[in-house]
Every structure is written in structure tokens, then in C-alpha cells.
Amino acid sequence: MSIQDIQFNKEGQSSYHTLASRAARLEQQGLWDQAADMWTDTKKVAHKKVNQAWAQTRIEFCLNATTRNWKAAA
């Protein structure tokens, strides 16, 4: 999924929380590359600095998991 595929709300902005939830589900499935991509999209739509920082932290976590070849939680 790319940012172009995301539905937008009535203000014309995608919900940070919707994207963050999708990214978290990808993490739970052990789909680290896809989760990192989703967190990247999440960071792009985040308005608050704290949400941007959180998304960046999750991107780094997912990239680390990919590098270490982690599996999904049982």
C-alpha cells in the first residue's frame, strides 16, 4: 500500500491513527519492511511533532528487525 491508496477524510487529510494502526498490525505479523513503509507514510501525514518522532522511532525499529531477520511474535 502506498500513500496514494489511502482514503482521505472530509478535511482532505488521512488519519494518522488509522495509518499507525495499520503499521502496528504489519509489525505484529512480522512484516517489517512493509511496516517500515507504512510508518514512513504515517510520518508524512502526522501534524504533531510527537507523532512524527514516534513514527520515526518505529521506522528505525522495523528496519532493525529486518536487519536482524526477526520473526513475528508467536
C-alpha positions in Angstrom: 0.0 0.0 0.0 1.2 3.4 -0.8 0.2 6.8 0.4 -1.7 7.3 -2.9 -4.0 4.4 -1.9 -5.1 5.8 1.4 -8.6 7.3 1.7 -8.8 10.8 3.0 -11.2 12.2 5.5 -13.5 15.2 4.9 -10.7 17.6 5.8 -8.6 16.1 3.0 -6.1 14.6 5.4 -5.6 11.0 6.2 -5.9 9.9 9.8 -2.6 9.4 11.5 -4.2 6.9 13.8 -5.6 4.8 11.0 -2.2 4.5 9.4 -0.4 3.9 12.7 -2.9 1.1 13.4 -2.2 -0.5 10.0 1.6 -0.2 10.6 1.3 -1.8 14.0 -0.7 -4.7 12.6 2.1 -5.3 10.0 4.6 -5.3 12.8 2.5 -7.9 14.7 2.6 -10.1 11.6 6.4 -9.7 11.3 6.1 -7.9 8.0 8.9 -5.5 9.0 9.7 -4.0 5.6 6.0 -3.3 4.9 5.6 -1.9 8.4 8.5 0.5 7.9 7.0 1.7 4.7 3.6 2.2 6.4 5.3 4.1 9.3 7.0 6.3 6.6 3.6 7.1 5.2 2.3 7.7 8.7 5.1 10.1 9.4 4.3 12.1 6.3 0.7 12.8 7.4 1.5 13.4 11.0 0.9 17.0 12.1 2.2 16.8 15.6 6.0 16.6 16.2 5.5 13.9 18.8 3.7 11.7 16.3 6.4 12.3 13.7 9.0 11.4 16.3 7.1 8.2 17.2 6.7 7.2 13.6 10.5 7.7 13.1 11.2 5.5 16.1 9.0 2.8 14.7 10.7 3.0 11.3 14.1 2.5 12.9 12.7 -0.4 15.0 11.3 -2.1 11.9 14.5 -1.6 9.9 16.4 -3.1 12.8 14.1 -6.1 12.9 14.6 -6.6 9.2 18.3 -6.5 9.5 18.2 -9.0 12.4 15.7 -11.2 10.5 13.3 -11.2 13.4 10.2 -13.4 13.1 6.6 -12.4 14.1 5.7 -12.8 17.7 4.0 -16.1 18.5 
